[in-house]
Amino acid sequence: MESTVVTLTAVAGIPMVQPGDDLADILIDNLNRASIVPRDQDVLVIAQKIVSKAEGRYVDLCEVVPSPRAVQLAAEVNKDPRLIELILSESREVLRHRGGVLVVEHRLGFVMANAGIDQSNIDHPGGRERALLLPENPDASCAKLKARLDRAFGVDLAIVINDSFGRPWRNGVVGVALGAAGLPSLLNLIGAPDLYGRAMRVTEVAVADEIAAAASLIMGQTDAGKPVIHVRGLQWNAPERNAAALLRPKQQDMFR
């Protein structure tokens, strides 16, 4: 990766996305309205919520029937049993739980709180309680968006879907890449020389996560309403790797 100046710009005018909306068309239209002319190796960082909304990943809690296990866990963590049932249905394994939170391995391999299921910044029509799941396949969603935008603008873009994660070593949430296409999500620097010519032995850089975190500073976490960030100024010559490369194998995870 090379850069001397990187600019991040919120793409204005993104509407409230609804299930079935053509997200690629929305992105193309608003890039044009904002007079942003994409170039090769520009990156669009897209908030997970608008991807999930476009893909119709809503669930009405009134339609969820909690299992006995969900009822038991709900009592232990003080959450709605229906929400716990959704978390279990989206997870491979419950790793930790305490009041207010379940840490799980999501079916896609992410280790995260509550399987990424959220009820914030979504509408609840008619007073119905709804929850929003993660995209079915974030890397595939990125690849589809990239193909559409590349054709529309005649360039080679990168796409990142980001979300906010907590971390085992530090307080606070940061943006991370759930999905990516068109860039080296994980950059292997093992063997590369440092400033003194010493070969790096273990260093890998989570490029897509670093981009996702930078974009999150502009997106905000509450009511900022800036779900798409255009990033310009990064350069790379490493092979493309999607966000699945960022997942640490279970046998290498010291916390499991």
N, C-alpha and C positions, 0 to 999 in steps of 0.2 A: 504494500500500500504506500502511495506517495501523495502528499498534499502540502501546500503551503498556506492556502486560504480555502476554507470550507464555508459555504453559506447554506443556511437552513431557512426556508420560507414557508409559512403556513399558506396553503392554498385556500383562498377565500371562497365563500359561497356554497360550500358543500351542504346540501339540504339534509333534512332528517330522513335517513334512509329507511325504506320499508321493504318487507319481504318481497322478493321477485324483482326489485329494482335492478337495472343493468348498471352495476357499479363501474364497469369500464367506461360506459358512455358518460356517466356522471363525472368521472375523472377527466376524460378527454374534454368534455364541455367546459369544466371549470378551469382546467389548465389554459385553454384558449381564452376564456374570459379574463383570466389573470395575466394574460400576455406572457405566460411562461412557455418558452419554446424549448422542449426537451432536447438534450444532447446525449451522445454516447456516454455511458457510465454515470449519468445522473441517477439518483435513487429517489423513489417515492416510498415514504414510510406511511403505512395506513393503519389506523387504529383497529384493533381486533373487533371492536363492537360493531363498526359499520359493515365489516365483512360478514360477521355472524348475522346481522340484521338482514342484509341483502340475501343471504343464503337461507333465511327463514328458520333460524336456529332457536326460535322461541318455544317455550313449553309453558302451558297453562298449569299452574300448580293444582287447580281443582281437578285435573285429570290424572294426577299422580296418586297411586295407592302405595303407601309406605309398607315395606316389608317389616317383619319382626326385628330384623337387625337394624333397620333404619330407625325404628321407634326407640330401640335401646340406645343407639348412638346419639339420637336427638336429645334424649334425656341427659346424657353425659356431657354434651357440648352446648346445651341450651339453644338448639336451633329447631326450626320447623321440620318435622319428620318427612314431609314431602320434599323439602329441599335436600335433606340428607339422602333420600332415595335417589334423587337425580345425581347427586355426587357419586354415590355408589355405582350407579348405572354407567357413569362416564369414566370409571376408575378401574385399574387392574388390582390395586391393593391400597388399603389404608395403612399408612406408615406411622403416623402419630396423631393423637387427638387430645384436645383439652378444651376448656371453656371457650366457645366462640369460633373454633377452627378445627378443620380436619386437614391434615397434610397427607396427600395421596399421590400415588403414581397414576397419572392420567393414562387413558388407553392409548394415547399417542406417544407416551414415554416421558412427558414432562413431570417432574416432581414439583408440586405446587399446592397452594391452599385451595380447598373447596372445589377442586377440579376446574378452576377458572370460571365457575358458574356465578353469575352476578345478577343483581336486581337493580343496580344503580344505572342512571342515565338511559333507562328504557321506559317506554310508556306502558301504562297498565289500563287499557281501555275498559270502560264500564265497571271500574273498580276491581276487575279481575287481577289477581296476583300472577305475574309472569316472571320467568327467569330466562336468561340468555346463555346458551351453551357456546363453547368454542366452535370455530369452523370445523367441518368434518375432516378436512385435510388441508391445513394451512399452506404447506409447500405447493400442493397442487393448485390451490386458489391463487397463489402468487404467480405460478407459471402461466395460468390462464390469463390473468390480468396483464402480465408482461407481454404475452403474444399479441393481445389486442392493442396495447399501447404502442408496441414496437411497429406494428403495421400502420397504425394511425399517423405516427409521427416520423416513420422511416429512420428510427434510431435503435440503439441497443441499450435499453434501460435496465435498471435493477429494481426489484420490488421487495419490500420488507413489510410483514405484518407484525406489529408490536403489541405487547400487553405489559402489565405491571406485575412484577414478581417480588416477593420477599426473598431474603438470602440467609443462609444458615450462619454466616459469620458476622453479619452486620445488621443494624437496625435500618428500617425504612425500605420502601419499594423502589425499584428502578425499572426502566423499560428494557424488555428483552425481546428477541426475535422469535415469534412462534412459527413463522414461515418466511422463506426467502427464495428468490430466483434471480439469476443474472449476476451474481457476485460471489466471491469466496467467503462464505459465512464463517468458516474456520480456517485461519491461515497458519500453516505449519512453518515455524521458523527454526526448527531443530536443524543444527548444522550450519546455520547462517552465522557469520562473524559479528561480534560486538565491536564497539569502538576500538578495542585493543587487540582485535584479531582472534579473540577466544571464541570458539564455536559454542553456540547456544545448545543446551542439552535437553531442555524440557519445554521450551516456550512455544505455546500456541496462542494465537490472538483470536478472540471471539469477535470478529469484525462486524457481523450482523448485529450482535448484541450492543456493541459500542455505538453503532448508528442508531439502533432503536432507542437507546438511552438518551442520546443527544436529542433526538426528535421529541422524546417525552417531555423535555424541558419546555418546549414550545406548546405541545399539545395540552399540558396540564393534566390534573387528575380529577377535576370535579366538573365545573360548568363552563370551561373555556370554549368548548365548541370548535376545536381546531383538529379534526381527525385525520388530516392529510398534510404531510410535510414534504416539501421538495428539497432535496439535498444536492448541492453541486460543489465540485472541487476535488472529490476523491478520485484517485487513479489506482488501478491494479492491473497486474499481468498474470495473476495466479488463476488456476482453473476454477470454474464455477462449482460451488458446493452449496446445497440447500441447507435449511436450518436443522434438518435431522442430524447433521454432522455435529451439532452442538450438544447433543444429548450424551451424557456420560454413561457408559455401560454400568449396569448394576454391580458387577464384580469389581469395578474401580471406584465405586462410591463409598467413601469412608463413613458416611452418615447412615448407611444401611448395613 
